[in-house]
Amino acid sequence: FAALMLLAEGAMAAQPPQYYVDEAKLAFAALPGLETQREWGVLNGAGYRIEVPNQWNGKLVMWAHGYRGTGLELTVDDHPLRHFLVAQGYAWAASSYGKNAYDPAQGAKDTHALTQFFNNRFGRPGRTYITGASVGGHVTGIVAEQYRQSYDGAMPICGVLGDYELFDYFLDFNVGAQTLSGQDKLYPYGPDYLAVTVPATKEVFF
């Protein structure tokens, strides 16, 4: 019985986070003076927004958002260049992704799925571009590599394109700094890392 209880507890602990989309927050209003067709909804568990100008130039710009933290609610950003894009006749679309945390592979999968959804809904654009910032820059890089036949250009903004090598550098740098400053903290860091360890480390060096 004890063994079964342990297995049950392990199974419960292994349950994936229950991410959700508040569909009431997906709706978005038109920009003043710009007539567009706007759609929103949930695709494969991810929220999305799509906007197509009435005078569409036949081109689409996908947007991949940045890091959302580890909360359970999935939210969608408008493209930061929304006004410019719509005024110039470009359509745009953005996904919340089906997960938060740092999971650029999920972001790439859901963003590309939204691109395909757009193609089926409005017709394949004459040009399709992918843009994204921070984690979204990483998503943009993955999409450009894995789905290169579907996109005509990619613009990662502040993308974490160094991949694991970059994260290894961040880890090495911080562990080295803490050791040289006498903090000698263990990895993984505790909950007091930002509030206690980092200020103490900086105080020694600066």
C-alpha positions in Angstrom: 0.0 0.0 0.0 2.8 2.4 0.9 4.5 1.7 -2.5 1.2 2.4 -4.3 0.8 5.7 -2.4 4.4 6.7 -3.4 3.6 5.9 -7.0 0.4 7.9 -6.9 2.2 10.9 -5.4 4.9 10.6 -8.1 2.3 10.5 -10.8 0.5 13.6 -9.4 3.8 15.5 -9.1 4.6 14.7 -12.7 1.3 16.1 -14.0 2.0 19.0 -16.5 0.9 22.5 -15.6 -2.8 23.2 -16.4 -2.3 26.2 -18.7 -5.4 28.1 -19.7 -6.6 31.0 -22.0 -9.1 33.5 -20.8 -11.0 33.9 -24.1 -12.7 37.1 -22.9 -9.2 38.8 -23.0 -8.5 37.8 -26.6 -10.9 40.4 -28.2 -9.2 43.6 -29.4 -10.5 46.8 -30.9 -9.8 48.4 -34.3 -7.2 51.1 -34.5 -8.7 54.6 -35.1 -9.1 55.3 -38.8 -7.9 51.8 -39.9 -10.5 49.3 -41.1 -9.6 45.7 -40.6 -10.9 42.2 -40.2 -10.0 41.0 -36.7 -10.2 37.5 -35.4 -9.3 35.8 -32.2 -9.7 32.4 -30.6 -7.9 29.3 -29.3 -5.9 27.0 -31.6 -4.5 23.7 -30.2 -4.7 25.2 -26.6 -3.0 28.5 -27.6 -4.8 31.8 -27.8 -4.3 33.9 -31.0 -5.1 37.2 -32.6 -5.2 37.9 -36.4 -5.7 41.2 -38.1 -6.1 41.7 -41.8 -6.5 45.2 -43.4 -9.5 45.8 -45.7 -6.9 46.9 -48.2 -4.6 43.9 -47.6 -1.3 44.0 -49.6 -1.1 40.2 -49.5 1.7 40.0 -47.0 1.7 38.5 -43.5 3.9 39.3 -40.5 3.9 36.7 -37.6 4.8 37.9 -34.1 6.4 35.7 -31.5 6.2 37.2 -28.0 8.9 37.2 -25.3 9.2 35.4 -21.9 6.0 35.2 -19.9 7.3 33.8 -16.6 5.8 30.6 -15.2 2.2 31.6 -14.6 -0.6 29.4 -15.9 -2.6 32.0 -17.9 -1.6 32.2 -21.6 -1.9 35.7 -23.1 -1.4 37.2 -26.6 0.5 40.4 -27.5 -0.4 42.6 -30.4 2.5 43.1 -32.8 4.5 46.0 -31.4 4.5 47.5 -35.0 0.7 46.9 -35.3 -0.2 50.5 -36.4 2.6 50.7 -38.9 1.9 47.3 -40.4 -1.8 47.7 -40.7 -1.4 51.2 -42.2 0.9 49.8 -44.8 -1.5 47.0 -45.7 0.2 44.1 -43.9 -1.7 41.5 -42.0 -0.3 40.2 -38.7 -1.0 37.3 -36.4 0.3 36.3 -32.9 0.0 33.2 -30.7 0.1 32.9 -26.9 1.9 29.6 -27.3 0.5 26.5 -25.5 2.9 26.9 -22.6 4.6 29.6 -20.6 8.1 29.2 -19.0 11.1 29.0 -21.4 10.0 26.7 -24.2 10.9 28.1 -27.6 10.2 24.8 -29.3 6.5 25.0 -28.2 6.4 28.7 -29.3 7.8 27.7 -32.7 5.3 24.9 -33.1 2.3 27.0 -32.1 3.4 30.1 -34.2 3.8 27.9 -37.3 0.4 26.3 -36.7 -1.1 29.7 -36.6 0.6 30.6 -39.9 -1.0 27.5 -41.5 -4.3 28.4 -39.9 -4.1 31.8 -41.5 -3.2 30.3 -44.9 -6.3 28.1 -44.8 -8.5 30.9 -43.5 -7.4 33.9 -45.7 -5.4 32.2 -48.5 -1.6 31.9 -48.7 0.1 35.3 -48.6 2.4 36.4 -51.3 5.1 36.9 -48.6 5.2 35.7 -45.0 7.6 37.0 -42.4 8.3 36.0 -38.8 9.4 38.4 -36.1 10.0 38.0 -32.4 11.7 39.4 -29.4 13.6 37.8 -26.5 12.3 34.2 -26.3 10.3 35.1 -29.3 13.6 35.8 -31.1 14.6 32.2 -30.3 11.2 31.1 -31.6 11.9 33.1 -34.8 15.2 31.4 -35.3 13.7 27.9 -34.9 10.9 28.7 -37.3 13.3 30.0 -39.9 15.4 26.8 -39.6 12.6 24.2 -39.4 10.0 25.7 -41.6 12.1 27.6 -44.1 9.9 26.8 -47.1 7.0 28.7 -45.4 8.6 32.0 -44.7 10.3 34.7 -46.8 12.1 36.5 -44.1 12.9 36.4 -40.3 13.8 39.1 -37.9 14.8 37.9 -34.4 15.0 40.9 -32.0 17.2 40.3 -29.0 16.9 36.6 -29.6 18.6 34.1 -27.4 20.2 32.5 -30.4 23.3 31.2 -28.5 21.1 28.4 -27.3 22.5 26.1 -24.6 26.0 27.6 -25.0 24.7 31.0 -23.9 22.9 29.5 -20.8 26.1 27.7 -19.9 28.0 31.0 -20.1 25.4 32.7 -17.8 25.7 29.8 -15.3 29.6 29.8 -15.4 29.8 33.6 -15.1 27.5 33.7 -12.0 29.0 30.7 -10.2 32.5 32.2 -10.9 31.5 35.6 -9.6 29.9 34.1 -6.4 33.0 32.0 -5.7 35.4 35.0 -6.2 33.2 37.1 -4.0 33.2 34.6 -1.2 29.5 33.7 -1.5 30.1 30.1 -2.5 26.5 29.5 -3.2 25.4 26.1 -4.5 23.5 25.4 -7.7 20.6 25.3 -8.2 20.0 28.6 -6.5 17.6 29.1 -3.6 14.6 31.5 -3.5 16.8 34.2 -2.0 19.1 34.3 -5.0 18.0 37.7 -6.4 17.3 39.3 -3.0 20.4 38.2 -1.1 23.1 36.4 -3.2 23.2 38.9 -6.2 23.4 42.1 -4.0 26.1 40.5 -1.8 28.1 39.5 -4.9 27.8 42.9 -6.5 28.9 44.6 -3.2 32.2 42.8 -3.2 33.1 43.7 -6.8 31.6 47.2 -7.0 
